[in-house]
Amino acid sequence: MNSIGINLEPWIKKGLLKVHAVRPTAYSLEMHLSMMLKLIREFKPSVMAVDPISNLYPIGDDIQVRSMLMRLIDFAKSLQITGLFTNLSNDMNYGSYAFEPTEMHVSSLMDAWLILKNVEGNGERNRAFSIIKVRGMPHSNQLREFVLSDKGIQLLDVYKGSEGVFFGSARITQESRETIDRLHKNKEIERKKRELESKRKLMENEIAALRERYARDEEEITVLIGQDISRRKAAEKTEKEIATQRQVDR
């Protein structure tokens, strides 16, 4: 546990955690059950873990192991103790959930069923996690990758591409490819923006030139109109003067 950044020693020293390890072949099923019940009564835990229940199989047949586990689970539930039971599968069918049914057939006794599996692809194996069921609680149906490191257990975000869900180096490669595609698209967008800005400036220059030409034409027509008015006024004045000189009867 220390290798993945989880230090259990402080909790053991504080009396909050107790670890009891024994070989499955050391006792009979009845003796194992008796010892477990005795430890539970003495320690009075709120959570207990049995890892793995599949190791009980060599010392008992299906009916005996199932009966022993049912008694242990019922006893824990009667005391409102949360139980975590792990089961190691021998079926290496990674591409499906063919190995999900437990050898002891105790899944119906469990409120939650979690699956850890190895997913093969791209020349490597990667760890994946999914939830089969959780009674009375909505949950995700996605397959999630997780990694173990000196910083603990990290559940990675689902990375789904056009070709499906990616794990491990395939996910990193796909992320890199999509990052490069986004950069190319961003560069193309920037180029289009520059072209559009250039067109906008050209359009504004053309509009400014049209406005200037319109202003000149407007000024010219205004001058012509003024000259025409002046000519008419001058002609009217001349006609009046001529009429006065000739003493024309209006």
Secondary structure, DSSP 4 states (H G I P E B T S, - for coil): -GGGT---HHHHHTTS-------GGGS-HHHHHHHHHHHHHHH--SEEEES-GGGGGGGS-HHHHHHHHHHHHHHHHHTT-EEEE--------TTSSTT-S-TT--GGG-SEEEEEEEEEETTEEEEEEEEEEETTS------EEEEEETTEEEEPPP-EETTEE--HHHHHHHHHHHHHHHHHHHHHHHHHHHHHHHHHHHHHHHHHHHHHHHHHHHHHHHHHHHHHHHHHHHHHHHHHHHHHHTT---
